[in-house]
Amino acid sequence: MHTFALTISIGEPGPESARQLQHFLEQNRQDPTFIPILNMDLTFISPHARSTNDFVISKVEYLHDNTYVLYYQINYFIFNLCQDMNIEDIYDTTISFDVHPPYLAFNVINADRDTIDEF
């Protein structure tokens, strides 16, 4: 669970608060404390795939209680000189989060790979 400061007040949980949260997250998508929450390991695309740390917030959807889901895009690149690859692309993904003023609690799944996993 990773947290991000909620610096606005939102209304009761529901579709209107989802719109408020979407606007708030769009305004803060380049915040240095928010970037690690949105970033993910992209090696399932390619071992050379790297995030550009540029994200597009697509929408926030209300699920239930204080739980929402964030739909967003990660801009990434693959550069591999040996294979003459220089690719830029977008990966669509989601992350769920709970609203607990004064913060948002994101359910980050740690999927970082380690060489020990190969043995």
C-alpha positions as CSV (number, residue, x, y, z in Angstrom):
1,M,0.0,0.0,0.0
2,H,1.5,3.3,-1.1
3,T,0.0,6.7,0.0
4,F,-0.3,10.0,-1.8
5,A,-1.4,13.2,0.0
6,L,-5.0,14.4,-0.8
7,T,-4.8,18.2,-0.7
8,I,-8.4,18.8,-1.7
9,S,-11.7,18.0,0.0
10,I,-14.1,15.8,-2.0
11,G,-17.8,15.1,-1.6
12,E,-19.5,11.9,-0.7
13,P,-18.1,8.8,-2.4
14,G,-19.7,8.4,-5.9
15,P,-19.4,9.4,-9.5
16,E,-19.0,13.2,-8.7
17,S,-16.1,12.6,-6.3
18,A,-14.6,10.3,-9.0
19,R,-14.5,13.3,-11.4
20,Q,-13.0,15.5,-8.6
21,L,-10.3,12.9,-8.0
22,Q,-9.6,12.6,-11.7
23,H,-9.0,16.3,-12.0
24,F,-6.8,16.3,-8.9
25,L,-4.7,13.4,-10.1
26,E,-4.4,14.9,-13.6
27,Q,-3.0,18.1,-12.0
28,N,-0.5,16.0,-9.9
29,R,0.6,13.4,-12.3
30,Q,4.1,14.7,-12.4
31,D,4.5,15.1,-8.6
32,P,7.7,13.4,-7.6
33,T,5.9,11.5,-4.8
34,F,3.2,10.2,-7.2
35,I,5.5,9.0,-10.0
36,P,6.7,5.9,-8.2
37,I,3.1,4.9,-7.5
38,L,2.2,5.1,-11.2
39,N,5.4,3.5,-12.5
40,M,5.6,-0.2,-12.9
41,D,8.1,-2.8,-14.1
42,L,7.7,-3.0,-17.9
43,T,10.1,-5.9,-18.6
44,F,7.2,-8.1,-19.5
45,I,7.0,-6.0,-22.7
46,S,10.8,-6.1,-23.2
47,P,13.8,-6.3,-21.0
48,H,14.8,-2.9,-22.4
49,A,11.4,-1.2,-21.8
50,R,11.7,1.9,-19.6
51,S,9.1,4.4,-18.5
52,T,9.5,8.0,-19.5
53,N,7.7,9.0,-16.3
54,D,5.0,10.7,-18.3
55,F,1.5,9.5,-17.6
56,V,-1.9,10.2,-19.0
57,I,-4.8,10.0,-16.6
58,S,-7.7,8.5,-18.6
59,K,-10.4,8.3,-15.9
60,V,-11.2,7.6,-12.3
61,E,-14.2,5.3,-11.7
62,Y,-16.1,4.8,-8.4
63,L,-16.3,1.2,-7.4
64,H,-17.8,1.0,-3.8
65,D,-17.5,2.5,-0.3
66,N,-14.2,4.5,-0.5
67,T,-12.7,2.5,-3.3
68,Y,-12.0,3.8,-6.8
69,V,-10.0,2.6,-9.8
70,L,-7.6,4.8,-11.8
71,Y,-7.2,4.2,-15.5
72,Y,-4.0,5.6,-17.0
73,Q,-1.4,5.3,-19.6
74,I,2.4,4.9,-19.2
75,N,4.5,6.3,-21.9
76,Y,7.6,4.1,-22.4
77,F,10.5,3.6,-24.8
78,I,12.6,0.6,-25.9
79,F,16.1,1.4,-27.0
80,N,18.4,-1.5,-28.0
81,L,21.2,-0.5,-30.4
82,C,22.2,-4.2,-31.0
83,Q,18.8,-4.9,-32.4
84,D,18.3,-1.5,-34.1
85,M,15.3,-0.8,-31.9
86,N,14.2,2.7,-30.9
87,I,10.5,2.4,-30.1
88,E,8.1,4.7,-28.2
89,D,4.7,3.4,-27.2
90,I,2.0,3.6,-24.6
91,Y,0.8,0.9,-22.1
92,D,-2.7,1.1,-20.7
93,T,-3.1,0.0,-17.1
94,T,-5.2,0.4,-13.9
95,I,-4.7,0.7,-10.2
96,S,-7.2,0.7,-7.4
97,F,-7.1,3.0,-4.5
98,D,-9.0,4.0,-1.4
99,V,-9.8,7.5,-0.2
100,H,-8.8,8.0,3.5
101,P,-8.5,11.8,3.9
102,P,-5.9,13.3,4.1
103,Y,-4.4,10.7,1.7
104,L,-5.1,8.2,-1.0
105,A,-4.0,4.6,-0.4
106,F,-3.0,2.9,-3.7
107,N,-2.9,-0.9,-3.9
108,V,0.5,-1.2,-5.6
109,I,1.4,-4.8,-6.6
110,N,5.2,-5.2,-6.4
111,A,6.1,-7.1,-9.5
112,D,9.8,-6.1,-9.8
113,R,11.8,-9.0,-11.1
114,D,15.0,-10.2,-9.6
115,T,17.7,-12.5,-10.9
116,I,17.1,-14.7,-7.9
117,D,13.7,-15.5,-9.4
118,E,15.5,-17.3,-12.3
119,F,17.0,-20.0,-10.1
